[in-house]
């Protein structure tokens, strides 16, 4: 046993080298800064989302989604699976000790062993087996399993970020639809009152039938708009409840869309920070590291392997003799196995593993390029949607004043009803588009959060 322990120590030292080099992050073409749309300053991804969203109901919805969303629960279960896999794979680096026993009665063939008789047999032994990791096969397999664990954890975090951003965007859309529904209902109420007035004037003979029909058309347009927004509100509520892991139903509202608060400027940080922050990039690099480590596993299979075995136990034909010194039995040995000819199978397997590593590298590079694009797109979206909303707000304000003046001119008999219709249509569309542009601006900010890799802690 002493010699066995010495042999184990020597072979461990011999196995300190591997047949493939360690993983090194590839050189990447990363810009020094984001485009001209990006202001300087600390990254907003380092801020918690509640520093920007001043809506307690949105806070509650996000926390509910993090606790109950089914996709996130599945991703968390996969993380646990990957952790157990690391333990199972790493165990191959160490000796295995098993205990075995046998009790029975047997007789050898008398044709082969004259005089053989039936005897009892009792056996109790401990078995040791250890395959020397000469070429780093098991260490590379463990490295790959750990990289898979990191990839799985990153996938879980990525789902968390996407879930939070999707809840926020859907909630903002719901509040925008609420606002546009309210605008439509207010417009319908105004047009119904106008229709009553015009109908009364027609009954007195002061206006033509054409004015009545035109007023009825505008009432119908508002009713169609109301029906459309009512449908979209319910469908958006159901989509939001699905993100919460709940059945369809109503959603409690918080702050209105125009009461949401966001910073006037959005600092972004540096592009190189995406390598550590964006979980999809971390996941892609972890997959690359795992694929690279598996090249070492495949290469190691092409070299000889040595397995040490040992056994120590007791064996006798009488149960009471198991304690006797003569009943002791032991063995120690080493097996060596080296591939000589296998029709190129092992080489082909190694080459296939290298090809998968090359694919993982391309996936990693593509993920980085996609992340840079998403950040740049989100930055320009934030700037342009903000400018667009400011213009839409000025348009809505001007349309409100124009509609008021046009109505006064019509009541004074200066203009016909067509001018009133034109200004009121412009006002209706301006108010709807102002609400839409505000929601698009806020959603672009949320999208920038997701593109930068979060700001939301997985633990939240």
C-alpha positions as CSV (number, residue, x, y, z in Angstrom):
1,X,0.0,0.0,0.0
2,X,2.9,2.3,0.7
3,X,4.3,1.7,-2.8
4,X,0.8,2.3,-4.2
5,X,0.6,5.7,-2.5
6,X,4.1,6.6,-3.8
7,X,3.0,5.6,-7.3
8,X,-0.1,7.7,-7.0
9,X,1.9,10.7,-6.0
10,X,4.4,10.3,-8.9
11,X,1.7,9.8,-11.5
12,X,-0.1,12.9,-10.2
13,X,3.1,14.9,-10.7
14,X,3.6,13.4,-14.2
15,X,0.0,14.3,-15.1
16,X,0.5,18.0,-14.4
17,X,0.8,18.7,-18.1
18,X,-1.9,18.6,-20.8
19,X,-1.8,18.0,-24.5
20,X,-3.5,21.4,-25.3
21,X,-2.7,24.9,-24.1
22,X,-4.9,26.7,-21.6
23,X,-7.8,28.9,-22.9
24,X,-6.9,32.5,-23.8
25,X,-9.5,35.1,-24.6
26,X,-9.2,35.9,-28.3
27,X,-8.1,39.3,-29.5
28,X,-11.3,41.3,-30.3
29,X,-11.9,44.4,-32.3
30,X,-13.6,46.6,-29.7
31,X,-14.1,50.4,-30.2
32,X,-12.7,52.7,-27.6
33,X,-16.0,54.4,-27.1
34,X,-19.6,54.3,-28.3
35,X,-20.7,56.5,-31.2
36,X,-21.4,60.3,-31.0
37,X,-24.9,59.6,-29.6
38,X,-23.4,58.4,-26.3
39,X,-22.7,60.9,-23.5
40,X,-19.8,60.3,-21.1
41,X,-20.1,59.2,-17.5
42,X,-20.7,56.2,-15.4
43,X,-22.7,53.4,-17.0
44,X,-26.5,53.3,-16.3
45,X,-26.1,49.6,-16.2
46,X,-24.4,50.1,-12.8
47,X,-27.6,51.7,-11.5
48,X,-30.6,49.8,-10.1
49,X,-33.7,50.2,-12.2
50,X,-35.7,51.6,-9.3
51,X,-33.4,54.6,-9.3
52,X,-35.2,55.6,-12.6
53,X,-38.7,54.1,-12.4
54,X,-40.6,56.0,-9.7
55,X,-43.6,53.7,-9.9
56,X,-44.4,51.4,-7.0
57,X,-46.7,49.3,-9.0
58,X,-44.1,48.7,-11.7
59,X,-41.7,47.8,-8.9
60,X,-44.2,45.2,-7.6
61,X,-44.8,43.8,-11.1
62,X,-41.1,43.3,-11.7
63,X,-40.6,41.6,-8.4
64,X,-43.6,39.4,-9.0
65,X,-42.2,38.4,-12.4
66,X,-38.8,37.6,-11.0
67,X,-40.4,35.3,-8.4
68,X,-43.0,33.6,-10.5
69,X,-42.0,33.7,-14.2
70,X,-41.8,30.1,-15.5
71,X,-38.9,30.6,-17.9
72,X,-36.8,32.1,-15.2
73,X,-37.6,29.2,-12.9
74,X,-36.5,26.7,-15.6
75,X,-33.3,28.6,-16.1
76,X,-32.6,28.5,-12.4
77,X,-33.2,24.7,-12.4
78,X,-30.7,24.4,-15.2
79,X,-28.1,26.2,-13.1
80,X,-28.6,23.7,-10.3
81,X,-28.2,20.9,-12.8
82,X,-24.9,22.3,-14.1
83,X,-23.6,22.6,-10.6
84,X,-24.2,18.9,-9.9
85,X,-22.6,18.1,-13.3
86,X,-19.4,19.8,-12.3
87,X,-19.2,17.7,-9.1
88,X,-19.9,14.5,-11.1
89,X,-17.3,15.3,-13.8
90,X,-14.6,16.5,-11.3
91,X,-14.9,13.2,-9.4
92,X,-13.1,11.4,-12.2
93,X,-9.9,13.2,-11.1
94,X,-9.8,11.2,-7.8
95,X,-9.5,7.6,-6.8
96,X,-12.7,5.5,-6.4
97,X,-13.0,3.2,-3.4
98,X,-15.8,0.6,-3.3
99,X,-16.7,-2.2,-1.0
100,X,-17.8,-5.5,-2.2
101,X,-18.9,-8.7,-0.5
102,X,-20.0,-12.2,-1.4
103,X,-21.5,-15.1,0.5
104,X,-22.7,-18.3,-1.0
105,X,-22.0,-22.0,-1.5
106,X,-20.2,-23.3,-4.6
107,X,-18.5,-26.3,-6.0
108,X,-15.9,-26.6,-8.8
109,X,-16.3,-29.1,-11.6
110,X,-14.9,-32.5,-10.6
111,X,-14.1,-33.2,-14.2
112,X,-11.6,-30.4,-14.0
113,X,-10.7,-30.6,-10.3
114,X,-10.9,-34.2,-9.1
115,X,-12.1,-34.4,-5.5
116,X,-13.7,-31.0,-5.6
117,X,-16.4,-30.6,-3.1
118,X,-19.1,-28.1,-2.1
119,X,-17.9,-25.3,0.1
120,X,-19.2,-22.2,1.6
121,X,-17.5,-19.0,0.5
122,X,-17.4,-15.7,2.3
123,X,-15.7,-12.6,0.9
124,X,-15.4,-9.0,2.0
125,X,-13.1,-6.5,0.3
126,X,-12.3,-2.9,-0.4
127,X,-11.5,-2.0,-4.0
128,X,-9.5,1.0,-5.2
129,X,-9.4,2.2,-8.8
130,X,-7.7,5.3,-10.1
131,X,-7.1,6.3,-13.7
132,X,-4.1,8.6,-14.0
133,X,-4.9,11.8,-15.7
134,X,-1.6,11.8,-17.7
135,X,-2.7,14.1,-20.5
136,X,-5.2,16.3,-18.6
137,X,-8.3,14.5,-19.9
138,X,-10.2,14.8,-16.7
139,X,-9.0,18.2,-15.8
140,X,-10.1,19.5,-19.2
141,X,-13.5,17.8,-18.8
142,X,-13.8,19.6,-15.4
143,X,-12.8,22.9,-16.9
144,X,-15.4,22.4,-19.6
145,X,-18.1,21.6,-17.0
146,X,-17.3,24.7,-15.0
147,X,-17.4,26.8,-18.1
148,X,-20.8,25.2,-18.9
149,X,-21.9,26.2,-15.4
150,X,-20.8,29.8,-16.0
151,X,-22.7,29.8,-19.3
152,X,-25.8,28.5,-17.6
153,X,-25.6,31.1,-14.9
154,X,-25.2,33.8,-17.5
155,X,-28.2,32.4,-19.4
156,X,-30.2,32.7,-16.2
157,X,-29.0,36.3,-15.7
158,X,-29.8,37.1,-19.3
159,X,-33.3,35.8,-18.9
160,X,-33.6,37.9,-15.8
161,X,-32.6,41.1,-17.6
162,X,-34.8,40.3,-20.6
163,X,-37.7,39.6,-18.3
164,X,-37.4,42.8,-16.3
165,X,-37.0,44.9,-19.5
166,X,-40.0,43.1,-21.1
167,X,-42.2,43.7,-18.0
168,X,-41.2,47.4,-18.0
169,X,-41.8,47.8,-21.8
170,X,-45.1,46.0,-21.6
171,X,-46.2,48.1,-18.6
172,X,-45.3,51.3,-20.4
173,X,-47.2,50.1,-23.5
174,X,-50.2,49.4,-21.3
175,X,-50.1,52.9,-19.7
176,X,-49.7,54.4,-23.2
177,X,-52.8,52.4,-24.4
178,X,-54.7,53.6,-21.3
179,X,-53.8,57.2,-22.2
180,X,-54.8,56.8,-25.9
181,X,-58.0,55.1,-24.8
182,X,-58.8,58.0,-22.5
183,X,-58.0,60.4,-25.4
184,X,-60.4,58.5,-27.6
185,X,-63.1,58.5,-25.0
186,X,-62.7,62.2,-24.4
187,X,-62.8,62.9,-28.1
188,X,-66.0,60.8,-28.4
189,X,-67.6,62.7,-25.6
190,X,-66.7,66.0,-27.3
191,X,-67.9,64.8,-30.7
192,X,-71.2,63.5,-29.3
193,X,-71.8,66.9,-27.8
194,X,-71.0,68.6,-31.1
195,X,-73.4,66.2,-32.9
196,X,-76.2,67.2,-30.5
197,X,-75.5,70.9,-31.2
198,X,-75.3,70.4,-35.0
199,X,-78.5,68.2,-34.9
200,X,-80.3,70.9,-33.0
201,X,-79.1,73.6,-35.5
202,X,-80.2,71.4,-38.4
203,X,-83.6,71.0,-36.8
204,X,-83.8,74.8,-36.8
205,X,-82.7,75.0,-40.4
206,X,-79.5,76.9,-39.7
207,X,-77.1,74.2,-41.0
208,X,-77.2,71.6,-43.8
209,X,-77.7,67.9,-43.5
210,X,-74.1,67.5,-44.7
211,X,-72.8,69.0,-41.3
212,X,-74.9,66.4,-39.5
213,X,-73.5,63.5,-41.5
214,X,-69.9,64.8,-41.1
215,X,-70.4,65.0,-37.4
216,X,-71.8,61.4,-37.3
217,X,-68.7,60.2,-39.3
218,X,-66.4,61.8,-36.7
219,X,-68.3,60.1,-33.9
220,X,-68.0,56.7,-35.5
221,X,-64.2,57.3,-36.0
222,X,-63.9,57.9,-32.3
223,X,-66.0,54.8,-31.5
224,X,-63.8,52.7,-33.7
225,X,-60.7,54.0,-32.0
226,X,-62.1,53.2,-28.6
227,X,-63.0,49.7,-29.6
228,X,-59.5,49.2,-31.0
229,X,-57.7,50.5,-27.8
230,X,-60.0,48.5,-25.5
231,X,-59.0,45.4,-27.4
232,X,-55.3,46.2,-27.2
233,X,-55.5,47.1,-23.5
234,X,-56.9,43.7,-22.6
235,X,-54.4,41.8,-24.8
236,X,-51.5,43.8,-23.3
237,X,-52.8,43.1,-19.8
238,X,-52.9,39.4,-20.6
239,X,-49.3,39.5,-22.1
240,X,-48.1,41.2,-18.9
241,X,-49.8,38.7,-16.6
242,X,-48.1,35.9,-18.7
243,X,-44.8,37.5,-17.9
244,X,-45.8,37.4,-14.2
245,X,-46.6,33.7,-14.4
246,X,-50.3,34.3,-13.9
247,X,-53.5,33.6,-15.8
248,X,-55.2,36.3,-17.9
249,X,-56.8,39.1,-15.9
250,X,-56.7,42.8,-15.0
251,X,-53.5,44.7,-14.0
252,X,-53.4,47.2,-11.3
253,X,-52.1,50.5,-12.6
254,X,-49.6,52.9,-11.0
255,X,-48.3,56.2,-12.3
256,X,-49.7,57.5,-15.6
257,X,-47.3,57.6,-18.6
258,X,-46.6,61.3,-18.3
259,X,-45.8,60.9,-14.6
260,X,-42.9,58.5,-15.2
261,X,-39.5,60.0,-14.5
262,X,-36.3,59.4,-16.4
263,X,-33.0,61.2,-16.4
264,X,-32.5,63.8,-19.1
265,X,-29.1,62.4,-20.1
266,X,-28.1,58.7,-20.3
267,X,-24.5,57.9,-19.5
268,X,-23.3,54.6,-21.0
269,X,-19.8,53.7,-19.9
270,X,-17.3,51.9,-22.2
271,X,-17.8,49.2,-24.8
272,X,-15.2,47.0,-23.2
273,X,-17.4,46.8,-20.1
274,X,-19.9,44.8,-22.2
275,X,-17.5,41.8,-22.0
276,X,-18.1,41.5,-18.3
277,X,-21.6,42.9,-18.0
278,X,-23.7,41.5,-20.8
279,X,-24.6,38.0,-19.8
280,X,-25.1,36.8,-23.4
281,X,-21.5,37.7,-24.1
282,X,-20.3,36.1,-20.9
283,X,-22.3,33.0,-21.9
284,X,-20.9,32.9,-25.4
285,X,-17.3,33.2,-24.1
286,X,-18.0,30.4,-21.5
287,X,-19.3,28.2,-24.3
288,X,-16.1,28.9,-26.2
289,X,-13.9,28.1,-23.2
290,X,-15.9,24.8,-22.7
291,X,-15.5,23.9,-26.4
292,X,-11.7,24.7,-26.2
293,X,-11.3,22.5,-23.1
294,X,-13.1,19.6,-24.8
295,X,-10.5,19.7,-27.5
296,X,-8.0,18.7,-24.8
297,X,-10.3,15.9,-23.8
298,X,-10.6,14.6,-27.3
299,X,-6.8,14.8,-27.9
300,X,-6.1,13.0,-24.6
301,X,-8.1,10.0,-25.8
302,X,-5.4,9.5,-28.6
303,X,-2.7,8.8,-26.0
304,X,-2.1,5.8,-23.7
305,X,-3.9,5.7,-20.4
306,X,-2.9,4.0,-17.1
307,X,-5.3,2.8,-14.5
308,X,-4.2,1.6,-11.0
309,X,-6.2,-1.0,-9.2
310,X,-5.9,-2.4,-5.7
311,X,-7.9,-4.7,-3.5
312,X,-7.7,-5.7,0.2
313,X,-10.1,-8.0,2.0
314,X,-10.7,-11.3,3.7
315,X,-12.0,-14.5,2.2
316,X,-12.7,-17.9,3.8
317,X,-15.0,-20.9,3.6
318,X,-16.2,-20.3,7.2
319,X,-17.7,-17.1,8.4
320,X,-15.8,-17.4,11.8
321,X,-12.5,-17.5,10.0
322,X,-12.8,-14.1,8.4
323,X,-10.8,-12.6,11.3
324,X,-7.9,-15.0,10.9
325,X,-4.7,-13.7,9.4
326,X,-4.7,-16.4,6.8
327,X,-8.0,-15.1,5.4
328,X,-6.5,-11.9,4.3
329,X,-6.3,-11.3,0.5
330,X,-4.9,-8.4,-1.5
331,X,-3.8,-7.4,-5.0
332,X,-2.3,-4.4,-6.7
333,X,-1.8,-3.7,-10.3
334,X,-1.7,-1.3,-13.2
335,X,-3.4,-1.5,-16.6
336,X,-2.2,0.4,-19.6
337,X,-4.3,0.9,-22.7
338,X,-3.0,2.7,-25.8
339,X,-4.8,3.1,-29.1
340,X,-2.9,1.6,-32.1
341,X,-5.4,1.4,-34.9
342,X,-9.0,2.7,-35.0
343,X,-9.5,3.7,-38.6
344,X,-8.9,7.4,-37.7
345,X,-11.8,7.5,-35.3
346,X,-10.1,9.3,-32.5
347,X,-8.4,11.8,-34.8
348,X,-11.7,12.5,-36.5
349,X,-13.4,13.0,-33.1
350,X,-10.6,15.5,-32.1
351,X,-10.9,17.3,-35.4
352,X,-14.7,17.5,-35.0
353,X,-14.2,19.0,-31.5
354,X,-11.8,21.6,-32.9
355,X,-14.5,22.5,-35.5
356,X,-17.0,23.0,-32.7
357,X,-14.5,25.3,-30.9
358,X,-14.2,27.3,-34.1
359,X,-17.9,27.6,-34.3
360,X,-18.1,28.7,-30.6
361,X,-15.5,31.4,-31.4
362,X,-17.6,32.8,-34.3
363,X,-20.7,32.7,-32.1
364,X,-18.7,34.7,-29.4
365,X,-17.5,37.3,-31.9
366,X,-21.0,37.6,-33.4
367,X,-22.5,38.1,-29.9
368,X,-20.1,40.9,-29.3
369,X,-20.8,42.6,-32.6
370,X,-24.6,42.3,-32.0
371,X,-24.2,43.8,-28.5
372,X,-22.3,46.8,-29.9
373,X,-25.0,47.3,-32.5
374,X,-27.8,47.0,-30.0
375,X,-26.2,49.7,-27.8
376,X,-25.7,52.0,-30.7
377,X,-29.2,51.5,-31.9
378,X,-30.7,52.0,-28.5
379,X,-28.6,55.2,-28.0
380,X,-29.9,56.8,-31.3
381,X,-33.4,55.6,-30.5
382,X,-33.3,57.4,-27.1
383,X,-32.1,60.6,-28.6
384,X,-34.4,60.6,-31.6
385,X,-37.5,59.5,-29.8
386,X,-37.0,62.2,-27.2
387,X,-36.7,64.8,-30.0
388,X,-39.7,63.3,-31.7
389,X,-41.8,63.4,-28.5
390,X,-40.9,67.1,-27.9
391,X,-42.0,67.9,-31.4
392,X,-45.2,65.9,-31.0
393,X,-45.9,67.7,-27.7
394,X,-45.6,71.1,-29.4
395,X,-47.8,69.8,-32.2
396,X,-50.5,68.7,-29.8
397,X,-50.4,72.0,-28.0
398,X,-50.7,74.0,-31.2
399,X,-53.5,71.6,-32.4
400,X,-55.4,72.2,-29.2
401,X,-55.3,76.0,-29.7
402,X,-56.2,75.7,-33.4
403,X,-59.2,73.5,-32.6
404,X,-60.4,76.0,-30.0
405,X,-60.1,78.9,-32.4
406,X,-61.7,77.0,-35.3
407,X,-64.7,76.1,-33.1
408,X,-65.1,79.7,-32.1
409,X,-65.0,80.9,-35.7
410,X,-67.6,78.3,-36.7
411,X,-69.9,79.3,-33.8
412,X,-69.5,82.9,-35.0
413,X,-70.5,81.9,-38.5
414,X,-67.1,82.9,-40.0
415,X,-66.1,79.4,-41.4
416,X,-68.0,76.3,-42.4
417,X,-67.9,73.0,-40.5
418,X,-65.2,71.5,-42.7
419,X,-62.5,73.6,-41.0
420,X,-63.7,72.5,-37.6
421,X,-63.5,68.9,-38.7
422,X,-60.0,69.3,-40.1
423,X,-58.7,70.9,-36.9
424,X,-60.3,68.4,-34.6
425,X,-59.0,65.5,-36.7
426,X,-55.5,67.0,-36.4
427,X,-55.9,67.4,-32.7
428,X,-57.1,63.8,-32.2
429,X,-54.2,62.4,-34.2
430,X,-51.7,64.8,-32.5
431,X,-52.8,63.7,-29.0
432,X,-52.6,60.0,-29.9
433,X,-49.2,60.3,-31.6
434,X,-47.8,62.4,-28.6
435,X,-48.8,59.6,-26.3
436,X,-47.2,57.0,-28.6
437,X,-44.0,58.9,-29.0
438,X,-43.6,59.2,-25.2
439,X,-44.1,55.5,-24.8
440,X,-41.5,54.9,-27.5
441,X,-39.0,57.2,-25.8
442,X,-39.4,55.5,-22.5
443,X,-39.2,52.0,-24.1
444,X,-36.0,53.0,-25.8
445,X,-34.5,53.9,-22.4
446,X,-35.5,50.4,-21.2
447,X,-34.0,48.8,-24.3
448,X,-30.8,50.7,-23.7
449,X,-30.7,49.1,-20.2
450,X,-31.0,45.7,-21.7
451,X,-28.5,46.4,-24.4
452,X,-25.9,47.5,-21.8
453,X,-26.4,44.3,-19.8
454,X,-28.8,45.2,-17.1
455,X,-28.5,47.3,-14.0
456,X,-30.9,44.8,-12.4
457,X,-29.4,42.5,-9.8
458,X,-30.4,38.8,-10.3
459,X,-31.0,38.7,-6.5
460,X,-33.7,41.3,-6.7
